[in-house]
Amino acid sequence: MKLLRKLHTGLIDGVSLDFQRYILNKLPWNERLVGIKGSRGVGKTTVLLQYIKLNYGQSDKALYISMDNFYFLEHRLFDFVEEFIAKGGEHLFIDEVHKYSNWSVELKNIYDHFPNLKVVFTGSSLLEILNSKSDLSRRALVYDMQGMSFREFLIYRYNMEFEPIGLDSILKNHTELSLDIGKKIKPLQYFSEYLRTGYFPFFDNNDELYYKRIQEVINMIIEIELPLLRNTDVSIIGKIKLLLYIISQSVPFKPNISALAKKMKVTRKTVLLYITYLQQAGVLNSIRRNSFGDGLLQKPEKIFLDNTNYMFAIMAEKPNIGNLRETFFLNQLSENYSITYPEKGDFLINEKYLFEVGGKSKGFKQIADIENSFIAADDIEFGVGNKIPLWIFGMMY
């Protein structure tokens, strides 16, 4: 306990409060069991440390621990929690929970036995709450954490403060909102930089090193987290990487599952399984005809890489601008909204709002006379009527 407290003290002392991710003010921190899932590098650890520093300082009531610490190779988490509470602990923050073999069972037991203890835990995007050994779905409130939005990028890299804007506000007042933001910055001056290097907060002014680290993150997901959390055999890692490569070279990808299965020498169901794993891991994103049904059995209509920075890091050639725009739009709206594939247009939001995504000359020909239809247009600072600047959809979280 003393060693873990010492590590905690150093981390809390060292964490900066200058930039705070959107989720810091979104989470119900005072609930008894809260989980944060997300890809490596999005800032989950920093969020925990910042919350502790802001709300507890160096008080013994709170403690940060990481389950990849050697201490937990020989000590049970449940026993540790007993000692923590006996010494006045009230709020425990557990990082990398998926690296502890019996995490779901022990969290359930901790929840049931210590009703006055509050626990926050983080884990991989692949973390299973519902289908784990001990179903935590009735106990834990679990949130997915994305990479930085365009709004957060402007705050993080250029110290420009903007409040989040909801979709309804954008649809109704985008012209006024764009003009107000335009008084402070020229958004198009920064937008292309965000698309290339703005999604993860670990960028350090070197594009090559940044993309190398992104590739390392993806390799770790496929080589370590999938075998650990989805029991994938090491022998199929090469096939999963092949699938990712095939998809990445032509995103957005309209999959022919049977042709993919033949090329990879696996069954159709196996291809769908691999696609599902990569989407759950936050490497891919996809849209389907509807938001119902079994995701494993329902073939996606279009598959994308999860974010635009992945496109620059993985693709052999410079990404197609049209694909880049669609990937950005899907990524930013999928944080808070349901997105499906419509009969006409590119995206249907919450089964209500229809969007076409394109350049500044994009017209309404394909979605003319359809109620609640909009154009998300790149290369414009502000829009008029139902034509909205693409960049403003990055200001929502």
C-alpha positions as CSV (number, residue, x, y, z in Angstrom):
1,M,0.0,0.0,0.0
2,K,2.8,2.5,0.9
3,L,4.5,2.0,-2.5
4,L,1.2,2.5,-4.4
5,R,0.5,5.6,-2.4
6,K,3.9,6.9,-3.2
7,L,3.4,6.3,-6.9
8,H,0.0,8.0,-6.6
9,T,1.5,11.1,-4.9
10,G,4.0,11.5,-7.7
11,L,1.5,11.2,-10.5
12,I,-1.0,13.6,-8.9
13,D,1.7,16.1,-8.3
14,G,3.0,15.9,-11.9
15,V,-0.3,15.9,-13.8
16,S,-1.1,19.2,-15.6
17,L,-4.5,20.8,-15.4
18,D,-4.0,23.1,-18.3
19,F,-6.0,21.0,-20.8
20,Q,-8.9,18.9,-19.7
21,R,-10.8,16.4,-22.0
22,Y,-14.5,16.8,-22.5
23,I,-15.3,13.7,-20.5
24,L,-13.9,15.2,-17.3
25,N,-17.1,17.2,-16.8
26,K,-19.4,14.7,-18.4
27,L,-19.0,11.7,-16.1
28,P,-21.1,11.0,-13.0
29,W,-18.0,10.7,-10.8
30,N,-20.0,10.3,-7.5
31,E,-21.8,7.1,-8.7
32,R,-20.6,3.9,-7.0
33,L,-19.1,2.2,-10.1
34,V,-18.1,4.1,-13.3
35,G,-16.2,2.8,-16.2
36,I,-14.3,4.5,-19.0
37,K,-13.5,2.6,-22.2
38,G,-11.3,3.9,-24.9
39,S,-8.5,3.4,-27.3
40,R,-4.9,3.7,-26.1
41,G,-3.6,7.2,-26.2
42,V,-6.9,9.1,-25.9
43,G,-6.1,10.3,-22.3
44,K,-8.0,8.0,-19.9
45,T,-5.2,8.0,-17.3
46,T,-4.8,11.7,-17.4
47,V,-8.5,12.2,-16.8
48,L,-8.4,10.1,-13.7
49,L,-5.4,12.0,-12.3
50,Q,-6.9,15.4,-13.1
51,Y,-10.1,14.6,-11.4
52,I,-8.3,13.4,-8.2
53,K,-6.1,16.5,-8.2
54,L,-9.1,18.9,-8.7
55,N,-11.3,17.2,-6.1
56,Y,-9.0,15.5,-3.5
57,G,-5.5,16.9,-3.9
58,Q,-3.3,14.6,-1.9
59,S,-6.0,13.5,0.5
60,D,-5.8,9.8,1.6
61,K,-9.5,9.5,0.7
62,A,-8.7,8.9,-3.0
63,L,-6.2,6.6,-4.6
64,Y,-5.1,5.9,-8.1
65,I,-3.8,2.4,-9.0
66,S,-2.9,0.7,-12.2
67,M,-3.6,-3.0,-12.6
68,D,-0.3,-3.5,-14.6
69,N,1.6,-2.9,-11.4
70,F,3.6,-5.9,-10.2
71,Y,1.9,-5.6,-6.8
72,F,-1.2,-7.2,-8.2
73,L,0.6,-10.3,-9.4
74,E,0.6,-11.4,-5.7
75,H,-2.2,-9.4,-4.1
76,R,-6.0,-9.7,-4.7
77,L,-7.7,-6.5,-5.6
78,F,-10.5,-7.3,-3.1
79,D,-8.0,-7.6,-0.2
80,F,-6.4,-4.3,-1.3
81,V,-9.7,-2.5,-1.2
82,E,-10.4,-3.8,2.3
83,E,-7.1,-2.3,3.5
84,F,-7.8,1.0,1.5
85,I,-11.2,1.4,3.2
86,A,-9.7,0.6,6.7
87,K,-7.3,3.5,6.2
88,G,-10.0,6.0,5.4
89,G,-10.3,5.4,1.6
90,E,-13.5,6.5,-0.1
91,H,-12.8,6.8,-3.8
92,L,-10.7,4.3,-5.8
93,F,-9.5,4.9,-9.3
94,I,-8.4,1.8,-11.1
95,D,-6.5,2.1,-14.4
96,E,-6.0,-0.7,-17.0
97,V,-8.5,-2.9,-15.3
98,H,-8.5,-5.5,-18.2
99,K,-4.9,-6.4,-17.2
100,Y,-6.2,-8.0,-14.0
101,S,-7.4,-11.5,-14.8
102,N,-10.4,-11.7,-12.5
103,W,-11.4,-8.0,-12.8
104,S,-15.1,-8.4,-13.4
105,V,-15.8,-10.8,-10.6
106,E,-13.8,-8.8,-8.0
107,L,-15.4,-5.5,-9.1
108,K,-18.8,-7.1,-8.5
109,N,-17.8,-8.4,-5.1
110,I,-16.3,-5.0,-4.2
111,Y,-19.5,-3.3,-5.3
112,D,-21.7,-5.7,-3.3
113,H,-19.5,-5.7,-0.1
114,F,-18.5,-2.1,0.2
115,P,-21.6,0.1,-0.4
116,N,-19.9,3.3,0.7
117,L,-16.9,3.0,-1.7
118,K,-16.9,4.8,-5.1
119,V,-14.9,3.2,-7.8
120,V,-13.9,4.5,-11.3
121,F,-12.1,2.1,-13.6
122,T,-10.7,2.4,-17.1
123,G,-10.1,-0.3,-19.7
124,S,-9.6,-1.1,-23.4
125,S,-12.3,-0.3,-25.9
126,L,-12.7,-4.1,-26.1
127,L,-13.7,-4.4,-22.4
128,E,-16.8,-6.6,-22.0
129,I,-19.2,-5.4,-19.3
130,L,-22.3,-7.3,-20.3
131,N,-20.7,-10.6,-21.3
132,S,-17.9,-10.7,-18.8
133,K,-17.6,-13.5,-16.2
134,S,-19.7,-11.5,-13.8
135,D,-22.3,-9.3,-15.5
136,L,-21.7,-5.7,-14.4
137,S,-24.3,-4.1,-16.6
138,R,-26.7,-3.5,-13.7
139,R,-24.0,-2.0,-11.5
140,A,-21.6,-0.1,-13.7
141,L,-22.2,3.1,-15.7
142,V,-19.8,2.8,-18.6
143,Y,-18.7,5.5,-21.0
144,D,-16.7,5.4,-24.2
145,M,-14.0,8.0,-24.6
146,Q,-13.0,9.2,-28.0
147,G,-10.0,11.1,-29.2
148,M,-10.0,14.9,-29.4
149,S,-12.6,16.8,-31.3
150,F,-11.7,19.7,-33.5
151,R,-12.9,22.0,-30.6
152,E,-10.6,20.2,-28.1
153,F,-7.7,20.4,-30.6
154,L,-8.1,24.2,-30.8
155,I,-8.0,24.4,-27.0
156,Y,-5.1,21.9,-26.6
157,R,-2.8,23.2,-29.3
158,Y,-3.7,26.9,-29.7
159,N,-5.3,27.8,-26.3
160,M,-8.6,28.8,-28.0
161,E,-11.6,28.3,-25.7
162,F,-14.9,27.3,-27.2
163,E,-18.0,25.8,-25.6
164,P,-19.4,22.5,-27.0
165,I,-22.3,23.0,-29.5
166,G,-25.2,20.5,-29.7
167,L,-26.4,19.2,-33.0
168,D,-29.8,20.9,-32.7
169,S,-28.1,24.2,-32.2
170,I,-25.9,23.7,-35.2
171,L,-28.9,22.8,-37.5
172,K,-30.9,25.8,-36.4
173,N,-28.2,28.5,-35.9
174,H,-25.1,27.4,-37.7
175,T,-24.7,30.7,-39.6
176,E,-24.6,32.8,-36.5
177,L,-22.5,30.3,-34.6
178,S,-19.9,30.1,-37.5
179,L,-19.7,33.9,-37.7
180,D,-19.2,34.2,-34.0
181,I,-16.4,31.6,-34.0
182,G,-15.0,33.3,-37.1
183,K,-14.5,36.5,-35.1
184,K,-11.9,34.7,-33.0
185,I,-10.3,32.3,-35.5
186,K,-10.2,31.3,-39.1
187,P,-11.4,27.7,-38.7
188,L,-10.2,26.5,-42.1
189,Q,-6.7,27.6,-41.2
190,Y,-6.6,24.8,-38.6
191,F,-9.0,22.2,-39.9
192,S,-6.6,20.4,-42.3
193,E,-4.0,20.2,-39.5
194,Y,-6.6,18.6,-37.2
195,L,-7.5,16.0,-39.9
196,R,-3.8,15.0,-40.1
197,T,-2.5,15.2,-36.5
198,G,-5.2,16.4,-34.2
199,Y,-7.0,13.4,-32.8
200,F,-4.7,12.1,-30.2
201,P,-3.1,14.3,-27.5
202,F,0.3,12.7,-27.7
203,F,1.3,14.6,-30.9
204,D,4.7,16.4,-30.3
205,N,5.2,18.4,-33.5
206,N,6.7,15.5,-35.5
207,D,4.4,13.9,-38.0
208,E,6.5,10.8,-38.6
209,L,6.9,9.9,-34.9
210,Y,3.2,10.6,-34.4
211,Y,2.1,8.2,-37.2
212,K,4.6,5.6,-35.9
213,R,3.1,5.7,-32.5
214,I,-0.4,5.4,-34.0
215,Q,0.8,2.3,-35.8
216,E,2.2,0.9,-32.6
217,V,-1.2,1.5,-30.9
218,I,-3.0,-0.4,-33.6
219,N,-0.4,-3.3,-33.5
220,M,-0.8,-3.5,-29.7
221,I,-4.6,-3.7,-30.0
222,I,-4.4,-6.5,-32.6
223,E,-1.5,-8.4,-31.1
224,I,-2.1,-8.1,-27.4
225,E,-5.6,-6.8,-26.6
226,L,-7.6,-9.0,-29.1
227,P,-5.9,-12.3,-27.8
228,L,-6.4,-11.1,-24.2
229,L,-9.9,-9.8,-24.4
230,R,-11.5,-11.7,-27.3
231,N,-9.4,-14.9,-27.0
232,T,-8.3,-14.7,-30.6
233,D,-5.6,-17.2,-31.5
234,V,-2.2,-15.7,-32.2
235,S,-2.1,-17.5,-35.5
236,I,-4.9,-15.3,-37.0
237,I,-3.2,-12.0,-36.2
238,G,-1.8,-11.9,-39.7
239,K,-5.2,-12.4,-41.2
240,I,-6.7,-9.6,-39.1
241,K,-3.9,-7.2,-40.2
242,L,-4.5,-8.2,-43.8
243,L,-8.2,-7.4,-43.5
244,L,-7.4,-4.0,-41.9
245,Y,-4.9,-3.3,-44.8
246,I,-7.5,-4.2,-47.5
247,I,-10.1,-2.0,-45.9
248,S,-7.7,0.9,-45.2
249,Q,-6.6,1.2,-48.9
250,S,-10.1,1.9,-50.1
251,V,-12.1,3.5,-47.2
252,P,-14.9,4.1,-47.1
253,F,-15.1,0.4,-48.0
254,K,-18.3,-1.2,-49.3
255,P,-17.6,-4.8,-48.3
256,N,-18.2,-7.8,-50.4
257,I,-18.0,-10.3,-47.5
258,S,-17.9,-13.4,-49.6
259,A,-15.0,-12.0,-51.8
260,L,-13.1,-11.0,-48.7
261,A,-13.6,-14.4,-47.2
262,K,-12.2,-16.1,-50.3
263,K,-9.2,-13.8,-50.5
264,M,-8.4,-14.4,-46.8
265,K,-9.2,-18.1,-46.9
266,V,-11.7,-17.9,-44.0
267,T,-15.4,-18.2,-43.7
268,R,-17.9,-15.4,-44.3
269,K,-18.8,-15.4,-40.6
270,T,-15.1,-15.2,-39.6
271,V,-14.7,-12.0,-41.7
272,L,-17.7,-10.4,-40.0
273,L,-16.3,-11.4,-36.7
274,Y,-13.0,-9.8,-37.5
275,I,-14.7,-6.6,-38.6
276,T,-16.7,-6.5,-35.4
277,Y,-13.6,-6.9,-33.3
278,L,-11.8,-4.1,-35.1
279,Q,-14.8,-1.9,-34.7
280,Q,-15.2,-2.7,-31.0
281,A,-11.5,-1.9,-30.6
282,G,-11.9,1.5,-32.1
283,V,-9.8,0.8,-35.2
284,L,-12.8,0.8,-37.6
285,N,-16.1,2.5,-37.8
286,S,-19.1,1.4,-39.9
287,I,-22.7,2.2,-40.7
288,R,-25.5,-0.2,-41.3
289,R,-29.0,0.0,-42.8
290,N,-30.5,0.2,-39.3
291,S,-29.4,0.4,-35.7
292,F,-31.2,-2.9,-34.8
293,G,-30.2,-6.5,-35.0
294,D,-27.1,-8.5,-34.3
295,G,-24.0,-6.5,-35.3
296,L,-22.2,-9.8,-36.0
297,L,-24.7,-11.1,-38.5
298,Q,-25.7,-7.8,-40.1
299,K,-23.2,-6.8,-42.9
300,P,-22.1,-3.2,-42.7
301,E,-23.0,-1.1,-45.7
302,K,-19.8,1.0,-45.5
303,I,-16.7,0.6,-43.4
304,F,-14.3,3.5,-42.4
305,L,-11.2,3.8,-40.4
306,D,-12.1,5.2,-37.0
307,N,-10.6,8.6,-37.4
308,T,-8.8,10.7,-40.0
309,N,-5.4,10.5,-38.3
310,Y,-5.5,6.7,-38.8
311,M,-6.0,7.3,-42.5
312,F,-2.7,9.3,-42.7
313,A,-0.9,6.8,-40.5
314,I,-2.0,3.6,-42.3
315,M,-2.9,4.3,-45.9
316,A,-0.2,3.8,-48.5
317,E,-1.1,7.0,-50.3
318,K,-2.5,10.4,-49.3
319,P,-6.2,9.9,-48.4
320,N,-8.9,10.9,-50.8
321,I,-10.4,14.2,-49.7
322,G,-14.0,12.8,-50.0
323,N,-13.2,9.9,-47.8
324,L,-11.4,12.1,-45.4
325,R,-14.5,14.3,-45.0
326,E,-16.9,11.4,-44.5
327,T,-14.6,9.8,-41.9
328,F,-14.4,13.0,-40.0
329,F,-18.2,13.5,-40.0
330,L,-18.9,10.0,-38.9
331,N,-16.3,10.1,-36.2
332,Q,-17.4,13.3,-34.6
333,L,-21.1,12.6,-34.6
334,S,-20.8,9.0,-33.5
335,E,-19.8,10.3,-30.0
336,N,-23.4,11.3,-29.2
337,Y,-25.7,10.2,-32.0
338,S,-27.0,7.1,-33.8
339,I,-25.8,7.0,-37.4
340,T,-27.2,4.6,-40.1
341,Y,-26.9,4.2,-43.9
342,P,-29.8,5.8,-45.8
343,E,-31.5,5.0,-49.1
344,K,-30.3,8.4,-50.3
345,G,-27.5,10.6,-49.1
346,D,-24.5,9.6,-47.0
347,F,-25.6,9.5,-43.3
348,L,-28.9,9.4,-41.4
349,I,-28.6,10.8,-37.9
350,N,-31.0,9.6,-35.2
351,E,-33.3,8.2,-37.9
352,K,-34.2,11.8,-38.6
353,Y,-31.6,14.1,-40.2
354,L,-30.2,13.2,-43.6
355,F,-26.7,14.4,-44.6
356,E,-24.7,14.6,-47.7
357,V,-21.0,15.3,-47.1
358,G,-18.9,17.1,-49.8
359,G,-16.9,20.1,-50.9
360,K,-18.1,23.7,-51.1
361,S,-19.8,23.2,-54.5
362,K,-21.9,20.2,-53.2
363,G,-25.5,20.6,-54.1
364,F,-28.8,19.1,-53.0
365,K,-29.5,17.1,-56.2
366,Q,-29.3,13.7,-54.5
367,I,-31.4,14.7,-51.5
368,A,-33.7,17.3,-53.0
369,D,-37.2,17.5,-51.5
370,I,-36.3,15.3,-48.6
371,E,-37.4,16.7,-45.2
372,N,-34.6,17.4,-42.7
373,S,-31.9,17.0,-45.3
374,F,-28.6,18.9,-45.1
375,I,-25.2,19.4,-46.8
376,A,-22.1,19.3,-44.6
377,A,-19.7,21.2,-46.9
378,D,-15.9,21.5,-46.6
379,D,-13.9,24.6,-47.5
380,I,-16.6,27.1,-46.4
381,E,-16.3,29.2,-43.2
382,F,-20.0,29.7,-42.8
383,G,-23.1,28.3,-44.5
384,V,-26.7,29.4,-45.3
385,G,-29.9,27.5,-44.9
386,N,-29.4,23.8,-45.0
387,K,-25.8,24.0,-46.2
388,I,-23.6,23.8,-43.1
389,P,-19.8,24.1,-42.9
390,L,-18.2,20.7,-42.2
391,W,-15.7,21.9,-39.6
392,I,-18.4,23.0,-37.2
393,F,-19.4,19.4,-36.6
394,G,-16.1,19.1,-34.8
395,M,-17.3,21.6,-32.1
396,M,-19.9,19.2,-30.5
397,Y,-17.8,17.7,-27.7
